[in-house]
Amino acid sequence: MKGKRIWKTFIISLVILLMSGCSKNIDHEEINSGRLKIITTLFPQYDFVKEIGKDKVDVNLLLPSGVESHSYEPTPKDMVDIKNADIFIYTGEYMEPWAKKIADNIEGYNLIITDASEGVELLEGHGHEEDEHEGHENEEDENEDHAHDHSDKDPHIWLDPIYAQKMIDNITVALTKADKENKEFYIKNAEEYKKQLDLLDKEIAEALEKVNSKKVIYGGHSAFSYFARRYNLEFITPYNGFSPNAEPTPKMIIELIKNIEDAGVKSIFYEELIDPKVAKIISSETGAKMILLHGAHNLSKEEIESDVRYIDIMKGNLERLKEGLGYEE
């Protein structure tokens, strides 16, 4: 099982960590020139650190470009890099259970470990209530030992710009703890960026009040519960839970097709970095237009080269939602 493979990798990595001792990578020291060395698991934390730390940090995204986050397995080199960092930031145990194991087993090194979801009340992962606006979430777990099922809580808090601010607070605490000399610099940058997120939240809320439909037909795994709750949308997906490795049943796809036809929906949204085969099937059957809705877990190589930022992704999502849901001035 995948969980056992991850654990085996984890054990091997611990051995490598012990063999590597307490030394830092020389090449990183030369590159950093006194800057904090920070490793993050997902793109949102990576981008938030860049906004807060600016030229005083050297931040690295653990995920290679184009790799889907839920199916990622850390390598022994990843473990060594994390151990040699000043700060390691992950989303939480429900998004990266492997990261929680790493954090639990390398405490004691000269490393600050930050759970960016600390202090956020997470939504339940299964049996979504109506006010959470998720549909078709009542199938049994495919595999309770699956390392990426996130069956207890929904970890996708960054898709709510208000919860993203809580992540920024947690990250800022870590930076100020690691670099007390520049504490005011980090706090000032964090507050300025949170103001940008307040404006983003206002822009999204005002625009989505003017769409013709509040129903989002999503051909991807459940990632937008927080976004849906924040902006009073109904997200309907044929996927059960958060893992894109899980396959929706034919019955769920048929129900979704019927829902589209009955409601006269003209668009179906799909997720980034994964072959949107379910959305393609539904689009083919109904004629609904396929539109990307980006979960911001990770970026493609092209997006990284274009220096796409979190706010860019969220504004892009807003424009595509306006297109798919029928926006009227």
Secondary structure, 3 states (H helix, E strand, C coil): CHHHHHHHHHHHHHHHHHHHCCCCCHHHHHHHCCCEEEEECCHHHHHHHHHHHHHHEEEEECCCCCCCCCCCCCCHHHHHHHHCCCEEEECCCCCCHHHHHHHHHCCCCCCEEEECCCCCCCCECCCCCHHHCEECCCCCCCCCCCCCCCCCECCCHHHCHHHHHHHHHHHHHHHHHHCHHHHHHHHHHHHHHHHHHHHHHHHHHHHHCCECCCEEEECCCCCCHHHHHHCCCEEECCCCCCCCCCCCCHHHHHHHHHHHHHHCCCEEEECCCCCCHHHHHHHHHHCCEEEECCCCCCCCHHHHHCCCCHHHHHHHHHHHHHHHHCECC
